[in-house]
């Protein structure tokens, strides 16, 4: 079983910055992707950013140039969010996919952390 713990959400003014963190733990053999998704009220969950085991990154067009995803080590990922806009307001979810110690694949989600961008 793989657990994800997220932190770093909160209330910030437009133009401000926040840093989200996600720590994975449990029976992990390897991680293929670590990423962040978000879901705004009344909308579907969407990919924000993702980083592969090799370090290749993917970003939603709406956050390119403002958000940066990174992996501190094999099991932690951060999302640095700069120049935040009101439309970035959403619940942000960490997602990690890989193989567990027993060889089976896993695709785990965090509990979500609220980000509110408002003056």
PyMOL CGO cylinders between C-alpha atoms (Angstrom):
from pymol import cmd
from pymol.cgo import CYLINDER

trace = [
    CYLINDER, 0.00, 0.00, 0.00, 1.27, 3.44, -0.96, 0.3, 1, 1, 1, 1, 1, 1,
    CYLINDER, 1.27, 3.44, -0.96, 0.43, 6.56, 1.02, 0.3, 1, 1, 1, 1, 1, 1,
    CYLINDER, 0.43, 6.56, 1.02, 0.76, 10.14, -0.14, 0.3, 1, 1, 1, 1, 1, 1,
    CYLINDER, 0.76, 10.14, -0.14, 0.89, 13.11, 2.20, 0.3, 1, 1, 1, 1, 1, 1,
    CYLINDER, 0.89, 13.11, 2.20, 0.43, 16.58, 0.73, 0.3, 1, 1, 1, 1, 1, 1,
    CYLINDER, 0.43, 16.58, 0.73, 1.16, 19.93, 2.27, 0.3, 1, 1, 1, 1, 1, 1,
    CYLINDER, 1.16, 19.93, 2.27, 1.50, 23.58, 1.36, 0.3, 1, 1, 1, 1, 1, 1,
    CYLINDER, 1.50, 23.58, 1.36, -1.91, 24.74, 0.27, 0.3, 1, 1, 1, 1, 1, 1,
    CYLINDER, -1.91, 24.74, 0.27, -3.57, 27.89, 1.52, 0.3, 1, 1, 1, 1, 1, 1,
    CYLINDER, -3.57, 27.89, 1.52, -4.82, 31.35, 0.72, 0.3, 1, 1, 1, 1, 1, 1,
    CYLINDER, -4.82, 31.35, 0.72, -2.67, 33.68, -1.35, 0.3, 1, 1, 1, 1, 1, 1,
    CYLINDER, -2.67, 33.68, -1.35, -3.22, 36.96, -3.15, 0.3, 1, 1, 1, 1, 1, 1,
    CYLINDER, -3.22, 36.96, -3.15, -3.09, 37.17, -6.94, 0.3, 1, 1, 1, 1, 1, 1,
    CYLINDER, -3.09, 37.17, -6.94, 0.52, 37.34, -8.07, 0.3, 1, 1, 1, 1, 1, 1,
    CYLINDER, 0.52, 37.34, -8.07, 1.72, 35.48, -5.03, 0.3, 1, 1, 1, 1, 1, 1,
    CYLINDER, 1.72, 35.48, -5.03, 3.45, 32.14, -4.68, 0.3, 1, 1, 1, 1, 1, 1,
    CYLINDER, 3.45, 32.14, -4.68, 2.85, 28.82, -2.97, 0.3, 1, 1, 1, 1, 1, 1,
    CYLINDER, 2.85, 28.82, -2.97, 4.82, 25.61, -2.83, 0.3, 1, 1, 1, 1, 1, 1,
    CYLINDER, 4.82, 25.61, -2.83, 3.06, 22.28, -2.60, 0.3, 1, 1, 1, 1, 1, 1,
    CYLINDER, 3.06, 22.28, -2.60, 4.85, 19.18, -1.39, 0.3, 1, 1, 1, 1, 1, 1,
    CYLINDER, 4.85, 19.18, -1.39, 3.98, 15.50, -1.65, 0.3, 1, 1, 1, 1, 1, 1,
    CYLINDER, 3.98, 15.50, -1.65, 5.72, 12.65, 0.13, 0.3, 1, 1, 1, 1, 1, 1,
    CYLINDER, 5.72, 12.65, 0.13, 5.17, 9.05, -0.88, 0.3, 1, 1, 1, 1, 1, 1,
    CYLINDER, 5.17, 9.05, -0.88, 5.70, 6.16, 1.48, 0.3, 1, 1, 1, 1, 1, 1,
    CYLINDER, 5.70, 6.16, 1.48, 4.90, 2.49, 1.74, 0.3, 1, 1, 1, 1, 1, 1,
    CYLINDER, 4.90, 2.49, 1.74, 5.69, -0.56, -0.29, 0.3, 1, 1, 1, 1, 1, 1,
    CYLINDER, 5.69, -0.56, -0.29, 7.31, 1.12, -3.30, 0.3, 1, 1, 1, 1, 1, 1,
    CYLINDER, 7.31, 1.12, -3.30, 9.71, -0.60, -5.65, 0.3, 1, 1, 1, 1, 1, 1,
    CYLINDER, 9.71, -0.60, -5.65, 9.88, 2.14, -8.25, 0.3, 1, 1, 1, 1, 1, 1,
    CYLINDER, 9.88, 2.14, -8.25, 8.07, 5.31, -9.30, 0.3, 1, 1, 1, 1, 1, 1,
    CYLINDER, 8.07, 5.31, -9.30, 7.38, 6.04, -12.95, 0.3, 1, 1, 1, 1, 1, 1,
    CYLINDER, 7.38, 6.04, -12.95, 5.50, 9.32, -12.66, 0.3, 1, 1, 1, 1, 1, 1,
    CYLINDER, 5.50, 9.32, -12.66, 4.80, 11.89, -9.98, 0.3, 1, 1, 1, 1, 1, 1,
    CYLINDER, 4.80, 11.89, -9.98, 2.33, 14.62, -10.74, 0.3, 1, 1, 1, 1, 1, 1,
    CYLINDER, 2.33, 14.62, -10.74, -0.15, 17.20, -9.63, 0.3, 1, 1, 1, 1, 1, 1,
    CYLINDER, -0.15, 17.20, -9.63, -3.74, 17.51, -10.72, 0.3, 1, 1, 1, 1, 1, 1,
    CYLINDER, -3.74, 17.51, -10.72, -6.35, 20.04, -9.71, 0.3, 1, 1, 1, 1, 1, 1,
    CYLINDER, -6.35, 20.04, -9.71, -10.09, 20.24, -9.56, 0.3, 1, 1, 1, 1, 1, 1,
    CYLINDER, -10.09, 20.24, -9.56, -11.91, 23.52, -9.39, 0.3, 1, 1, 1, 1, 1, 1,
    CYLINDER, -11.91, 23.52, -9.39, -15.47, 23.73, -8.15, 0.3, 1, 1, 1, 1, 1, 1,
    CYLINDER, -15.47, 23.73, -8.15, -17.85, 22.43, -10.78, 0.3, 1, 1, 1, 1, 1, 1,
    CYLINDER, -17.85, 22.43, -10.78, -15.07, 21.33, -13.12, 0.3, 1, 1, 1, 1, 1, 1,
    CYLINDER, -15.07, 21.33, -13.12, -13.33, 18.08, -13.96, 0.3, 1, 1, 1, 1, 1, 1,
    CYLINDER, -13.33, 18.08, -13.96, -9.97, 17.15, -12.53, 0.3, 1, 1, 1, 1, 1, 1,
    CYLINDER, -9.97, 17.15, -12.53, -7.14, 18.20, -14.82, 0.3, 1, 1, 1, 1, 1, 1,
    CYLINDER, -7.14, 18.20, -14.82, -3.43, 17.59, -15.08, 0.3, 1, 1, 1, 1, 1, 1,
    CYLINDER, -3.43, 17.59, -15.08, -1.31, 20.49, -13.85, 0.3, 1, 1, 1, 1, 1, 1,
    CYLINDER, -1.31, 20.49, -13.85, 2.21, 19.07, -14.07, 0.3, 1, 1, 1, 1, 1, 1,
    CYLINDER, 2.21, 19.07, -14.07, 3.93, 15.72, -14.15, 0.3, 1, 1, 1, 1, 1, 1,
    CYLINDER, 3.93, 15.72, -14.15, 7.52, 14.50, -13.93, 0.3, 1, 1, 1, 1, 1, 1,
    CYLINDER, 7.52, 14.50, -13.93, 8.79, 11.14, -15.06, 0.3, 1, 1, 1, 1, 1, 1,
    CYLINDER, 8.79, 11.14, -15.06, 11.46, 8.94, -13.54, 0.3, 1, 1, 1, 1, 1, 1,
    CYLINDER, 11.46, 8.94, -13.54, 13.90, 10.32, -16.09, 0.3, 1, 1, 1, 1, 1, 1,
    CYLINDER, 13.90, 10.32, -16.09, 13.03, 13.89, -15.12, 0.3, 1, 1, 1, 1, 1, 1,
    CYLINDER, 13.03, 13.89, -15.12, 10.94, 14.72, -18.18, 0.3, 1, 1, 1, 1, 1, 1,
    CYLINDER, 10.94, 14.72, -18.18, 8.27, 17.25, -17.29, 0.3, 1, 1, 1, 1, 1, 1,
    CYLINDER, 8.27, 17.25, -17.29, 4.83, 17.98, -18.70, 0.3, 1, 1, 1, 1, 1, 1,
    CYLINDER, 4.83, 17.98, -18.70, 2.75, 21.05, -17.93, 0.3, 1, 1, 1, 1, 1, 1,
    CYLINDER, 2.75, 21.05, -17.93, -0.74, 22.25, -18.66, 0.3, 1, 1, 1, 1, 1, 1,
    CYLINDER, -0.74, 22.25, -18.66, -0.65, 25.20, -21.05, 0.3, 1, 1, 1, 1, 1, 1,
    CYLINDER, -0.65, 25.20, -21.05, -2.35, 27.36, -18.44, 0.3, 1, 1, 1, 1, 1, 1,
    CYLINDER, -2.35, 27.36, -18.44, 0.54, 27.02, -15.98, 0.3, 1, 1, 1, 1, 1, 1,
    CYLINDER, 0.54, 27.02, -15.98, 3.58, 26.95, -18.28, 0.3, 1, 1, 1, 1, 1, 1,
    CYLINDER, 3.58, 26.95, -18.28, 6.15, 29.52, -17.22, 0.3, 1, 1, 1, 1, 1, 1,
    CYLINDER, 6.15, 29.52, -17.22, 4.52, 29.95, -13.80, 0.3, 1, 1, 1, 1, 1, 1,
    CYLINDER, 4.52, 29.95, -13.80, 4.61, 26.51, -12.18, 0.3, 1, 1, 1, 1, 1, 1,
    CYLINDER, 4.61, 26.51, -12.18, 7.60, 24.22, -11.75, 0.3, 1, 1, 1, 1, 1, 1,
    CYLINDER, 7.60, 24.22, -11.75, 7.47, 20.58, -10.72, 0.3, 1, 1, 1, 1, 1, 1,
    CYLINDER, 7.47, 20.58, -10.72, 10.49, 18.90, -9.16, 0.3, 1, 1, 1, 1, 1, 1,
    CYLINDER, 10.49, 18.90, -9.16, 11.51, 15.71, -7.44, 0.3, 1, 1, 1, 1, 1, 1,
    CYLINDER, 11.51, 15.71, -7.44, 13.72, 16.14, -4.40, 0.3, 1, 1, 1, 1, 1, 1,
    CYLINDER, 13.72, 16.14, -4.40, 14.53, 12.43, -4.26, 0.3, 1, 1, 1, 1, 1, 1,
    CYLINDER, 14.53, 12.43, -4.26, 12.96, 9.18, -5.31, 0.3, 1, 1, 1, 1, 1, 1,
    CYLINDER, 12.96, 9.18, -5.31, 9.74, 9.65, -3.33, 0.3, 1, 1, 1, 1, 1, 1,
    CYLINDER, 9.74, 9.65, -3.33, 9.08, 13.37, -2.90, 0.3, 1, 1, 1, 1, 1, 1,
    CYLINDER, 9.08, 13.37, -2.90, 7.76, 15.91, -5.35, 0.3, 1, 1, 1, 1, 1, 1,
    CYLINDER, 7.76, 15.91, -5.35, 7.15, 19.65, -5.08, 0.3, 1, 1, 1, 1, 1, 1,
    CYLINDER, 7.15, 19.65, -5.08, 5.11, 22.06, -7.14, 0.3, 1, 1, 1, 1, 1, 1,
    CYLINDER, 5.11, 22.06, -7.14, 6.34, 25.65, -7.03, 0.3, 1, 1, 1, 1, 1, 1,
    CYLINDER, 6.34, 25.65, -7.03, 3.53, 27.95, -8.08, 0.3, 1, 1, 1, 1, 1, 1,
    CYLINDER, 3.53, 27.95, -8.08, 4.36, 31.55, -8.93, 0.3, 1, 1, 1, 1, 1, 1,
    CYLINDER, 4.36, 31.55, -8.93, 2.32, 34.42, -10.34, 0.3, 1, 1, 1, 1, 1, 1,
    CYLINDER, 2.32, 34.42, -10.34, -0.83, 32.79, -9.09, 0.3, 1, 1, 1, 1, 1, 1,
    CYLINDER, -0.83, 32.79, -9.09, -4.14, 33.81, -10.60, 0.3, 1, 1, 1, 1, 1, 1,
    CYLINDER, -4.14, 33.81, -10.60, -7.70, 33.51, -9.26, 0.3, 1, 1, 1, 1, 1, 1,
    CYLINDER, -7.70, 33.51, -9.26, -8.33, 30.82, -11.88, 0.3, 1, 1, 1, 1, 1, 1,
    CYLINDER, -8.33, 30.82, -11.88, -5.68, 28.67, -10.18, 0.3, 1, 1, 1, 1, 1, 1,
    CYLINDER, -5.68, 28.67, -10.18, -8.06, 28.26, -7.26, 0.3, 1, 1, 1, 1, 1, 1,
    CYLINDER, -8.06, 28.26, -7.26, -8.76, 24.56, -6.85, 0.3, 1, 1, 1, 1, 1, 1,
    CYLINDER, -8.76, 24.56, -6.85, -8.10, 21.48, -4.79, 0.3, 1, 1, 1, 1, 1, 1,
    CYLINDER, -8.10, 21.48, -4.79, -4.70, 20.15, -5.81, 0.3, 1, 1, 1, 1, 1, 1,
    CYLINDER, -4.70, 20.15, -5.81, -4.03, 16.43, -5.74, 0.3, 1, 1, 1, 1, 1, 1,
    CYLINDER, -4.03, 16.43, -5.74, -0.74, 14.60, -5.80, 0.3, 1, 1, 1, 1, 1, 1,
    CYLINDER, -0.74, 14.60, -5.80, -0.60, 11.49, -7.98, 0.3, 1, 1, 1, 1, 1, 1,
    CYLINDER, -0.60, 11.49, -7.98, 2.10, 8.85, -8.02, 0.3, 1, 1, 1, 1, 1, 1,
    CYLINDER, 2.10, 8.85, -8.02, 2.28, 5.82, -10.28, 0.3, 1, 1, 1, 1, 1, 1,
    CYLINDER, 2.28, 5.82, -10.28, 4.79, 3.01, -10.24, 0.3, 1, 1, 1, 1, 1, 1,
    CYLINDER, 4.79, 3.01, -10.24, 5.42, -0.52, -9.06, 0.3, 1, 1, 1, 1, 1, 1,
    CYLINDER, 5.42, -0.52, -9.06, 5.02, -1.79, -5.54, 0.3, 1, 1, 1, 1, 1, 1,
    CYLINDER, 5.02, -1.79, -5.54, 7.44, -4.11, -3.78, 0.3, 1, 1, 1, 1, 1, 1,
    CYLINDER, 7.44, -4.11, -3.78, 5.30, -7.11, -4.69, 0.3, 1, 1, 1, 1, 1, 1,
    CYLINDER, 5.30, -7.11, -4.69, 5.66, -6.24, -8.36, 0.3, 1, 1, 1, 1, 1, 1,
    CYLINDER, 5.66, -6.24, -8.36, 2.14, -4.99, -8.94, 0.3, 1, 1, 1, 1, 1, 1,
    CYLINDER, 2.14, -4.99, -8.94, 1.53, -1.52, -10.38, 0.3, 1, 1, 1, 1, 1, 1,
    CYLINDER, 1.53, -1.52, -10.38, 0.02, 1.19, -8.26, 0.3, 1, 1, 1, 1, 1, 1,
    CYLINDER, 0.02, 1.19, -8.26, -1.59, 4.52, -9.00, 0.3, 1, 1, 1, 1, 1, 1,
    CYLINDER, -1.59, 4.52, -9.00, -2.14, 6.46, -5.79, 0.3, 1, 1, 1, 1, 1, 1,
    CYLINDER, -2.14, 6.46, -5.79, -3.75, 9.79, -4.99, 0.3, 1, 1, 1, 1, 1, 1,
    CYLINDER, -3.75, 9.79, -4.99, -3.29, 12.17, -2.13, 0.3, 1, 1, 1, 1, 1, 1,
    CYLINDER, -3.29, 12.17, -2.13, -6.14, 13.56, -0.08, 0.3, 1, 1, 1, 1, 1, 1,
    CYLINDER, -6.14, 13.56, -0.08, -5.96, 16.95, -1.78, 0.3, 1, 1, 1, 1, 1, 1,
    CYLINDER, -5.96, 16.95, -1.78, -4.91, 20.37, -0.58, 0.3, 1, 1, 1, 1, 1, 1,
    CYLINDER, -4.91, 20.37, -0.58, -6.91, 23.54, -1.14, 0.3, 1, 1, 1, 1, 1, 1,
    CYLINDER, -6.91, 23.54, -1.14, -5.37, 26.50, -2.95, 0.3, 1, 1, 1, 1, 1, 1,
    CYLINDER, -5.37, 26.50, -2.95, -7.32, 29.75, -2.95, 0.3, 1, 1, 1, 1, 1, 1,
    CYLINDER, -7.32, 29.75, -2.95, -6.09, 32.74, -4.91, 0.3, 1, 1, 1, 1, 1, 1,
    CYLINDER, -6.09, 32.74, -4.91, -8.01, 35.81, -3.89, 0.3, 1, 1, 1, 1, 1, 1,
    CYLINDER, -8.01, 35.81, -3.89, -7.53, 39.38, -2.82, 0.3, 1, 1, 1, 1, 1, 1,
]
cmd.load_cgo(trace, "trace")
